[in-house]
């Protein structure tokens, strides 16, 4: 096999563009991100451009260009999106608060799912210490912030829940690793109750799985059943 031929057939990075063409590509990327309802990944941006360009370099240029402005280009939920500058968020806080007001129960439930996903309904109730109303979970599902994540392979096959990309986007997070204060909360012991609850439930499930069913017990001996 011709190594030189293979090397020539391998895709190469886009060649540097003249400044005029780079400016045109930058405008197109800017327009794509501005018009998108959801964060756009680099792959999605690249697919929509008419010619190959160094999208990463263009994003760096745009990020620098918007630095210090009223809006900023940020990474959110694995993609790129224009957002209000963090120091100006107070201008929109009232509008956002009125649009979607969460109860304390919903906020607690969302926090538990975010920090300990995937979790079951029983685990959420265990950490909160009260039963979880259907309306609370339905509100988070309707908002698109949480979703079912399959069934756990444990007695009863309970449904598990996890957060969504919409959750990351709404709260301005690029990934779950950006959740604030998890290490600090754990160090302070503020999340120990859920960890203990999960461990206790796992122990109970293991004990249940190892228990011999009554119908499998051997029949009593003649001595045990004697009169």
Backbone as CSV, one residue per row, in Angstrom:
resi,resn,N_x,N_y,N_z,CA_x,CA_y,CA_z,C_x,C_y,C_z
1,UNK,0.848,-1.194,0.000,0.000,0.000,0.000,0.878,1.236,0.000
2,UNK,0.503,2.247,-0.734,1.301,3.454,-0.889,1.070,4.388,0.295
3,UNK,2.096,4.501,1.169,1.974,5.365,2.334,1.783,6.817,1.932
4,UNK,2.508,7.210,0.861,2.378,8.596,0.422,0.964,8.900,-0.041
5,UNK,0.366,7.906,-0.723,-1.009,8.093,-1.189,-1.966,8.217,-0.028
6,UNK,-1.740,7.370,1.040,-2.603,7.441,2.209,-2.483,8.795,2.892
7,UNK,-1.230,9.290,3.005,-1.032,10.563,3.672,-1.706,11.689,2.906
8,UNK,-1.671,11.599,1.568,-2.283,12.654,0.778,-3.797,12.626,0.871
9,UNK,-4.363,11.431,1.129,-5.819,11.316,1.174,-6.390,11.706,2.526
10,UNK,-5.523,11.824,3.566,-6.005,12.179,4.889,-6.479,13.625,4.893
11,UNK,-7.619,13.900,5.593,-8.119,15.272,5.634,-7.166,16.171,6.396
12,UNK,-6.985,17.358,5.918,-6.103,18.316,6.573,-6.929,19.457,7.139
13,UNK,-6.341,20.201,8.060,-7.039,21.342,8.633,-7.196,22.418,7.569
14,UNK,-8.266,23.245,7.675,-8.498,24.279,6.668,-7.311,25.226,6.552
15,UNK,-6.995,25.598,5.331,-5.895,26.536,5.110,-6.289,27.913,5.641
16,UNK,-5.317,28.677,6.134,-5.607,30.029,6.629,-6.280,30.870,5.550
17,UNK,-7.280,31.638,5.966,-8.021,32.465,5.015,-7.439,33.875,4.965
18,UNK,-7.551,34.519,3.818,-7.211,35.942,3.752,-8.109,36.713,4.713
19,UNK,-7.655,37.847,5.174,-8.396,38.608,6.179,-9.823,38.919,5.728
20,UNK,-10.003,39.225,4.463,-11.347,39.541,3.961,-12.266,38.332,4.058
21,UNK,-11.763,37.156,3.676,-12.566,35.940,3.753,-12.800,35.532,5.208
22,UNK,-11.811,35.744,6.054,-11.955,35.417,7.469,-13.041,36.271,8.106
23,UNK,-13.079,37.539,7.735,-14.120,38.434,8.239,-15.499,37.971,7.782
24,UNK,-15.611,37.528,6.539,-16.890,37.037,6.026,-17.322,35.779,6.773
25,UNK,-16.377,34.859,7.020,-16.693,33.632,7.754,-17.097,33.956,9.184
26,UNK,-16.438,34.932,9.783,-16.759,35.340,11.151,-18.184,35.871,11.233
27,UNK,-18.585,36.649,10.245,-19.946,37.180,10.214,-20.967,36.055,10.089
28,UNK,-20.651,35.041,9.282,-21.574,33.919,9.111,-21.723,33.126,10.406
29,UNK,-20.606,32.862,11.080,-20.665,32.131,12.349,-21.454,32.932,13.378
30,UNK,-21.216,34.223,13.413,-21.934,35.105,14.335,-23.435,35.047,14.076
31,UNK,-23.823,35.084,12.814,-25.242,35.043,12.456,-25.870,33.701,12.814
32,UNK,-25.150,32.607,12.574,-25.669,31.277,12.893,-25.957,31.142,14.382
33,UNK,-25.010,31.570,15.204,-25.179,31.440,16.653,-26.289,32.356,17.144
34,UNK,-26.347,33.557,16.608,-27.369,34.517,17.033,-28.776,34.018,16.719
35,UNK,-28.952,33.387,15.567,-30.282,32.958,15.126,-30.724,31.639,15.746
36,UNK,-29.790,30.869,16.296,-30.125,29.545,16.821,-30.863,29.651,18.156
37,UNK,-31.894,28.825,18.322,-32.635,28.811,19.581,-31.862,28.089,20.673
38,UNK,-31.042,27.125,20.287,-30.263,26.342,21.236,-28.774,26.536,20.952
39,UNK,-27.913,26.241,21.935,-26.466,26.345,21.695,-26.041,25.478,20.512
40,UNK,-25.149,25.990,19.685,-24.648,25.260,18.525,-23.267,24.692,18.825
41,UNK,-23.083,23.415,18.504,-21.770,22.803,18.668,-20.875,23.211,17.501
42,UNK,-19.579,22.982,17.654,-18.639,23.301,16.577,-18.979,22.501,15.327
43,UNK,-19.357,21.235,15.517,-19.709,20.393,14.370,-20.924,20.949,13.636
44,UNK,-21.924,21.427,14.380,-23.124,21.983,13.751,-22.802,23.267,12.993
45,UNK,-21.943,24.093,13.564,-21.543,25.324,12.874,-20.803,24.983,11.590
46,UNK,-19.889,24.032,11.692,-19.077,23.647,10.529,-19.961,23.107,9.400
47,UNK,-20.992,22.345,9.746,-21.876,21.763,8.730,-22.636,22.834,7.948
48,UNK,-22.920,23.960,8.574,-23.764,24.977,7.947,-22.975,26.028,7.162
49,UNK,-21.663,25.982,7.263,-20.858,26.949,6.519,-20.625,26.472,5.089
50,UNK,-20.559,27.381,4.126,-20.416,26.988,2.721,-19.039,26.451,2.358
51,UNK,-18.030,26.704,3.187,-16.689,26.212,2.889,-15.971,25.908,4.202
52,UNK,-14.966,25.000,4.172,-14.235,24.654,5.395,-13.481,25.864,5.950
53,UNK,-13.650,26.094,7.238,-12.909,27.162,7.919,-12.517,26.666,9.304
54,UNK,-11.584,27.354,9.925,-11.160,27.023,11.283,-12.173,27.628,12.258
55,UNK,-13.215,26.846,12.570,-14.302,27.354,13.410,-13.796,27.734,14.797
56,UNK,-12.891,26.923,15.348,-12.369,27.219,16.681,-11.700,28.593,16.721
57,UNK,-10.921,28.901,15.699,-10.237,30.199,15.652,-11.239,31.344,15.540
58,UNK,-12.291,31.121,14.758,-13.310,32.161,14.598,-14.051,32.396,15.914
59,UNK,-14.339,31.313,16.634,-15.012,31.450,17.925,-14.138,32.218,18.914
60,UNK,-12.848,31.986,18.866,-11.934,32.739,19.732,-11.972,34.226,19.390
61,UNK,-11.989,34.541,18.101,-12.047,35.940,17.664,-13.352,36.596,18.117
62,UNK,-14.462,35.878,17.959,-15.753,36.432,18.357,-15.834,36.616,19.870
63,UNK,-15.325,35.641,20.615,-15.337,35.748,22.075,-14.577,36.987,22.528
64,UNK,-13.429,37.218,21.918,-12.630,38.398,22.258,-13.341,39.686,21.842
65,UNK,-14.009,39.644,20.687,-14.682,40.842,20.178,-15.832,41.272,21.084
66,UNK,-16.512,40.302,21.711,-17.658,40.619,22.560,-17.283,40.804,24.024
67,UNK,-16.026,40.654,24.352,-15.595,40.820,25.736,-15.854,42.250,26.202
68,UNK,-16.526,42.365,27.342,-16.838,43.682,27.893,-18.100,44.309,27.347
69,UNK,-18.778,43.637,26.398,-20.017,44.171,25.829,-21.216,43.723,26.664
70,UNK,-22.410,44.160,26.247,-23.622,43.798,26.975,-24.013,42.343,26.814
71,UNK,-23.557,41.715,25.752,-23.766,40.285,25.560,-22.408,39.622,25.383
72,UNK,-22.365,38.329,25.663,-21.105,37.592,25.578,-21.339,36.283,24.843
73,UNK,-20.309,35.810,24.170,-20.351,34.507,23.513,-19.761,33.494,24.487
74,UNK,-20.580,32.518,24.891,-20.146,31.581,25.928,-20.420,30.146,25.500
75,UNK,-19.708,29.225,26.133,-19.948,27.801,25.940,-21.026,27.344,26.908
76,UNK,-22.081,26.740,26.372,-23.209,26.292,27.175,-23.670,24.941,26.663
77,UNK,-23.822,23.975,27.570,-24.355,22.655,27.217,-23.630,22.038,26.033
78,UNK,-22.319,22.200,25.983,-21.541,21.604,24.912,-21.570,22.371,23.606
79,UNK,-22.184,23.546,23.598,-22.258,24.352,22.377,-21.939,25.803,22.669
80,UNK,-22.236,26.663,21.699,-21.946,28.095,21.820,-23.227,28.894,21.677
81,UNK,-23.342,29.940,22.503,-24.566,30.740,22.510,-24.257,32.151,23.017
82,UNK,-25.006,33.119,22.490,-24.893,34.480,23.007,-25.757,34.601,24.257
83,UNK,-25.188,35.167,25.315,-25.887,35.351,26.576,-25.684,36.777,27.084
84,UNK,-26.619,37.222,27.918,-26.437,38.503,28.583,-25.178,38.453,29.438
85,UNK,-24.406,39.518,29.432,-23.201,39.571,30.257,-23.575,39.308,31.713
86,UNK,-22.799,38.497,32.424,-23.139,38.127,33.803,-23.413,39.317,34.715
87,UNK,-22.662,40.409,34.555,-22.847,41.555,35.448,-24.115,42.344,35.142
88,UNK,-24.795,42.013,34.040,-26.048,42.686,33.690,-27.260,41.781,33.867
89,UNK,-27.048,40.607,34.434,-28.142,39.644,34.591,-29.265,40.197,35.464
90,UNK,-28.936,41.122,36.375,-29.956,41.672,37.271,-31.057,42.396,36.500
91,UNK,-30.745,42.869,35.301,-31.743,43.576,34.504,-32.871,42.661,34.052
92,UNK,-32.566,41.365,33.903,-33.553,40.410,33.405,-34.072,39.488,34.489
93,UNK,-33.565,39.635,35.703,-33.909,38.686,36.765,-35.394,38.706,37.083
94,UNK,-35.992,39.889,37.137,-37.403,39.992,37.474,-38.254,39.307,36.422
95,UNK,-37.943,39.546,35.147,-38.708,38.930,34.056,-38.603,37.414,34.118
96,UNK,-37.395,36.907,34.355,-37.196,35.463,34.415,-37.923,34.877,35.607
97,UNK,-37.902,35.597,36.742,-38.553,35.105,37.951,-40.053,34.995,37.747
98,UNK,-40.629,35.988,37.061,-42.069,35.974,36.841,-42.469,34.925,35.816
99,UNK,-41.580,34.626,34.876,-41.912,33.672,33.830,-41.961,32.240,34.362
100,UNK,-41.049,31.898,35.254,-41.018,30.526,35.751,-40.618,30.539,37.214
101,UNK,-41.592,30.462,38.074,-41.341,30.496,39.506,-41.443,29.072,40.051
102,UNK,-40.349,28.592,40.606,-40.307,27.235,41.132,-40.567,27.244,42.628
103,UNK,-41.307,26.252,43.083,-41.527,26.099,44.510,-40.245,25.601,45.172
104,UNK,-40.207,25.693,46.490,-39.043,25.195,47.222,-38.874,23.702,46.982
105,UNK,-40.001,22.979,46.947,-39.936,21.531,46.714,-39.323,21.230,45.351
106,UNK,-39.706,22.019,44.332,-39.171,21.793,42.989,-37.678,22.106,42.937
107,UNK,-37.265,23.179,43.609,-35.845,23.534,43.634,-35.024,22.463,44.334
108,UNK,-35.529,21.955,45.453,-34.819,20.901,46.180,-34.722,19.643,45.330
109,UNK,-35.822,19.302,44.676,-35.834,18.107,43.829,-34.861,18.252,42.671
110,UNK,-34.850,19.419,42.039,-33.936,19.662,40.925,-32.485,19.574,41.384
111,UNK,-32.186,20.111,42.558,-30.817,20.064,43.079,-30.381,18.632,43.350
112,UNK,-31.270,17.831,43.907,-30.939,16.430,44.197,-30.653,15.672,42.910
113,UNK,-31.502,15.870,41.906,-31.291,15.183,40.627,-29.986,15.642,39.987
114,UNK,-29.723,16.950,40.031,-28.522,17.488,39.383,-27.245,16.947,40.005
115,UNK,-27.201,16.880,41.322,-25.965,16.494,41.996,-25.793,14.991,42.165
116,UNK,-26.875,14.223,42.059,-26.775,12.788,42.336,-27.375,11.919,41.234
117,UNK,-27.529,12.454,40.059,-28.127,11.693,38.963,-27.270,10.498,38.536
118,UNK,-27.927,9.442,38.064,-29.381,9.284,38.026,-29.924,8.838,39.384
119,UNK,-31.089,9.347,39.758,-31.713,8.990,41.026,-33.160,8.588,40.785
120,UNK,-33.694,7.811,41.701,-35.079,7.371,41.612,-35.963,8.271,42.467
121,UNK,-37.244,8.132,42.279,-38.207,8.905,43.074,-38.040,8.601,44.560
122,UNK,-37.837,7.319,44.884,-37.680,6.930,46.290,-36.456,7.586,46.911
123,UNK,-35.385,7.710,46.142,-34.165,8.333,46.658,-34.363,9.828,46.880
124,UNK,-35.126,10.456,45.993,-35.437,11.877,46.175,-36.244,12.071,47.454
125,UNK,-37.223,11.213,47.664,-38.045,11.306,48.870,-37.222,11.020,50.119
126,UNK,-36.268,10.109,50.001,-35.423,9.748,51.137,-34.594,10.941,51.605
127,UNK,-34.001,11.657,50.668,-33.159,12.786,51.050,-33.988,13.971,51.538
128,UNK,-35.142,14.204,50.934,-35.966,15.340,51.344,-36.736,15.051,52.618
129,UNK,-36.954,13.768,52.900,-37.659,13.414,54.120,-39.163,13.514,54.013
130,UNK,-39.676,13.818,52.829,-41.120,13.899,52.600,-41.431,13.271,51.249
131,UNK,-42.686,12.920,51.055,-43.075,12.324,49.783,-43.013,13.372,48.677
132,UNK,-42.734,12.912,47.468,-42.617,13.798,46.308,-43.933,13.807,45.550
133,UNK,-44.543,14.973,45.450,-45.816,15.056,44.746,-45.600,14.902,43.250
134,UNK,-46.611,14.375,42.572,-46.523,14.194,41.128,-46.366,15.540,40.426
135,UNK,-47.017,16.578,40.962,-46.944,17.888,40.337,-45.549,18.476,40.331
136,UNK,-44.784,18.212,41.390,-43.419,18.749,41.468,-42.551,18.169,40.371
137,UNK,-42.595,16.856,40.215,-41.789,16.211,39.186,-42.295,16.565,37.792
138,UNK,-43.612,16.656,37.642,-44.187,17.018,36.343,-43.728,18.409,35.906
139,UNK,-43.609,19.338,36.857,-43.172,20.696,36.540,-41.763,20.692,35.956
140,UNK,-40.876,19.898,36.551,-39.499,19.820,36.063,-39.433,19.116,34.712
141,UNK,-40.289,18.116,34.521,-40.334,17.418,33.236,-40.859,18.342,32.139
142,UNK,-41.909,19.107,32.451,-42.491,20.018,31.465,-41.522,21.148,31.111
143,UNK,-40.730,21.578,32.081,-39.734,22.620,31.813,-38.607,22.102,30.938
144,UNK,-38.494,20.774,30.834,-37.432,20.187,30.026,-36.102,20.119,30.740
145,UNK,-36.111,20.295,32.061,-34.867,20.301,32.828,-34.460,18.911,33.303
146,UNK,-35.411,18.007,33.434,-35.097,16.625,33.803,-35.815,15.690,32.841
147,UNK,-35.343,14.453,32.778,-35.953,13.463,31.898,-35.756,12.068,32.486
148,UNK,-36.613,11.102,32.104,-36.400,9.719,32.531,-35.090,9.195,31.959
149,UNK,-34.407,8.379,32.740,-33.102,7.854,32.311,-33.072,6.335,32.357
150,UNK,-34.217,5.706,32.092,-34.262,4.250,32.115,-34.628,3.726,33.491
151,UNK,-34.641,2.418,33.596,-35.012,1.781,34.858,-33.808,1.114,35.501
152,UNK,-33.720,1.254,36.810,-32.605,0.664,37.540,-32.824,-0.837,37.691
153,UNK,-31.740,-1.575,37.576,-31.811,-3.025,37.724,-31.773,-3.383,39.199
154,UNK,-32.886,-3.124,39.860,-33.051,-3.431,41.277,-34.506,-3.817,41.487
155,UNK,-34.864,-4.373,42.646,-36.245,-4.798,42.876,-37.252,-3.709,42.537
156,UNK,-38.255,-4.054,41.743,-39.273,-3.105,41.330,-38.937,-2.323,40.085
157,UNK,-37.686,-2.407,39.622,-37.231,-1.681,38.431,-37.666,-0.216,38.457
158,UNK,-37.267,0.541,39.490,-37.708,1.942,39.581,-37.129,2.797,38.460
159,UNK,-37.912,3.793,38.059,-37.491,4.719,37.011,-36.475,5.713,37.581
160,UNK,-35.421,5.976,36.814,-34.403,6.933,37.223,-34.585,8.245,36.456
161,UNK,-34.088,9.331,37.044,-34.189,10.649,36.416,-32.820,11.317,36.383
162,UNK,-32.585,12.121,35.323,-31.359,12.895,35.196,-31.679,14.237,34.550
163,UNK,-30.736,15.159,34.607,-30.943,16.470,33.997,-30.699,16.409,32.490
164,UNK,-31.090,17.474,31.800,-31.011,17.534,30.340,-30.061,18.648,29.887
165,UNK,-29.829,18.702,28.588,-29.053,19.805,28.020,-29.779,21.135,28.216
166,UNK,-31.108,21.088,28.229,-31.884,22.308,28.459,-31.619,22.855,29.862
167,UNK,-31.428,21.960,30.824,-31.067,22.375,32.186,-29.731,23.119,32.175
168,UNK,-28.742,22.530,31.484,-27.435,23.180,31.391,-27.550,24.548,30.729
169,UNK,-28.316,24.596,29.638,-28.462,25.844,28.893,-29.132,26.920,29.737
170,UNK,-30.200,26.555,30.436,-30.957,27.532,31.220,-30.118,28.138,32.336
171,UNK,-29.282,27.307,32.950,-28.486,27.782,34.078,-27.068,28.185,33.675
172,UNK,-26.824,28.259,32.360,-25.549,28.767,31.876,-24.366,27.873,32.165
173,UNK,-24.571,26.555,32.132,-23.505,25.593,32.410,-23.086,24.900,31.126
174,UNK,-21.798,24.702,30.955,-21.320,23.977,29.782,-21.416,22.475,29.987
175,UNK,-21.217,22.016,31.222,-21.323,20.597,31.552,-21.664,20.470,33.026
176,UNK,-21.960,19.246,33.460,-22.286,19.018,34.865,-21.097,19.307,35.772
177,UNK,-19.899,19.253,35.218,-18.708,19.565,36.007,-18.696,21.023,36.454
178,UNK,-19.508,21.855,35.796,-19.564,23.271,36.151,-20.575,23.563,37.253
179,UNK,-21.267,22.532,37.754,-22.195,22.750,38.858,-21.438,23.368,40.029
180,UNK,-21.953,24.431,40.596,-21.196,25.140,41.637,-21.210,24.445,42.985
181,UNK,-20.048,24.412,43.592,-19.961,24.050,44.995,-20.180,22.611,45.371
182,UNK,-20.157,21.658,44.430,-20.409,20.268,44.802,-19.342,19.765,45.762
183,UNK,-18.074,20.019,45.451,-16.992,19.553,46.326,-17.104,20.200,47.705
184,UNK,-17.427,21.501,47.717,-17.554,22.204,48.985,-18.744,21.688,49.789
185,UNK,-19.854,21.408,49.096,-21.029,20.892,49.786,-20.753,19.519,50.392
186,UNK,-20.060,18.680,49.632,-19.716,17.361,50.147,-18.755,17.477,51.331
187,UNK,-17.764,18.376,51.217,-16.788,18.541,52.293,-17.457,19.024,53.575
188,UNK,-18.497,19.838,53.417,-19.217,20.353,54.576,-20.245,19.375,55.109
189,UNK,-20.418,18.251,54.403,-21.362,17.237,54.855,-22.803,17.530,54.542
190,UNK,-23.048,18.538,53.676,-24.420,18.924,53.384,-25.121,17.958,52.444
191,UNK,-24.360,17.079,51.796,-24.966,16.099,50.903,-24.845,14.686,51.457
192,UNK,-24.369,14.569,52.695,-24.150,13.241,53.263,-25.440,12.462,53.410
193,UNK,-26.541,13.156,53.694,-27.793,12.452,53.948,-28.241,11.644,52.748
194,UNK,-28.077,12.195,51.548,-28.455,11.434,50.360,-27.494,10.281,50.132
195,UNK,-26.189,10.527,50.322,-25.220,9.449,50.153,-25.515,8.307,51.114
196,UNK,-25.859,8.657,52.360,-26.190,7.631,53.342,-27.470,6.907,52.952
197,UNK,-28.441,7.662,52.436,-29.701,7.045,52.018,-29.474,6.067,50.876
198,UNK,-28.651,6.465,49.909,-28.351,5.583,48.781,-27.653,4.319,49.254
199,UNK,-26.689,4.472,50.168,-25.970,3.305,50.680,-26.913,2.381,51.434
200,UNK,-27.816,2.969,52.233,-28.751,2.164,53.003,-29.713,1.409,52.083
201,UNK,-30.178,2.090,51.038,-31.104,1.438,50.113,-30.410,0.335,49.326
202,UNK,-29.136,0.541,48.995,-28.387,-0.505,48.303,-28.203,-1.725,49.193
203,UNK,-27.947,-1.487,50.488,-27.804,-2.594,51.427,-29.117,-3.363,51.557
204,UNK,-30.234,-2.624,51.627,-31.537,-3.279,51.734,-31.846,-4.090,50.480
205,UNK,-31.496,-3.527,49.310,-31.738,-4.245,48.056,-30.892,-5.508,47.985
206,UNK,-29.632,-5.410,48.437,-28.755,-6.583,48.424,-29.264,-7.649,49.375
207,UNK,-29.738,-7.218,50.554,-30.270,-8.180,51.520,-31.511,-8.863,50.969
208,UNK,-32.345,-8.088,50.273,-33.559,-8.659,49.684,-33.213,-9.665,48.597
209,UNK,-32.186,-9.345,47.797,-31.792,-10.246,46.713,-31.194,-11.541,47.240
210,UNK,-30.528,-11.465,48.395,-29.880,-12.653,48.961,-30.810,-13.479,49.832
211,UNK,-31.981,-12.931,50.158,-32.906,-13.651,51.024,-33.518,-14.829,50.280
212,UNK,-33.580,-16.014,50.938,-34.174,-17.205,50.337,-35.681,-17.103,50.408
213,UNK,-36.396,-17.176,49.283,-37.861,-17.102,49.303,-38.459,-18.191,50.181
214,UNK,-39.581,-17.874,50.813,-40.205,-18.824,51.729,-40.600,-20.105,51.027
215,UNK,-41.054,-19.971,49.749,-41.494,-21.174,49.052,-40.339,-22.106,48.735
216,UNK,-39.104,-21.583,48.783,-37.954,-22.429,48.518,-37.403,-23.078,49.771
217,UNK,-37.977,-22.720,50.955,-37.490,-23.306,52.193,-37.795,-24.795,52.207
218,UNK,-36.909,-25.617,52.771,-37.172,-27.058,52.834,-38.324,-27.350,53.779
219,UNK,-39.089,-28.410,53.518,-40.209,-28.753,54.401,-39.689,-29.130,55.776
220,UNK,-40.478,-28.919,56.821,-40.033,-29.256,58.176,-39.787,-30.751,58.300
221,UNK,-38.817,-31.113,59.126,-38.504,-32.530,59.337,-39.562,-33.170,60.205
222,UNK,-39.490,-34.494,60.272,-40.477,-35.219,61.068,-40.385,-34.818,62.525
223,UNK,-39.121,-34.575,62.999,-38.960,-34.194,64.397,-39.609,-32.845,64.665
224,UNK,-39.443,-31.889,63.677,-40.004,-30.560,63.867,-41.517,-30.584,63.817
225,UNK,-42.064,-31.500,62.989,-43.510,-31.525,62.832,-44.185,-32.527,63.741
226,UNK,-43.440,-33.170,64.664,-44.024,-34.194,65.526,-45.031,-33.634,66.498
227,UNK,-45.864,-34.547,67.025,-46.895,-34.130,67.963,-46.373,-34.185,69.363
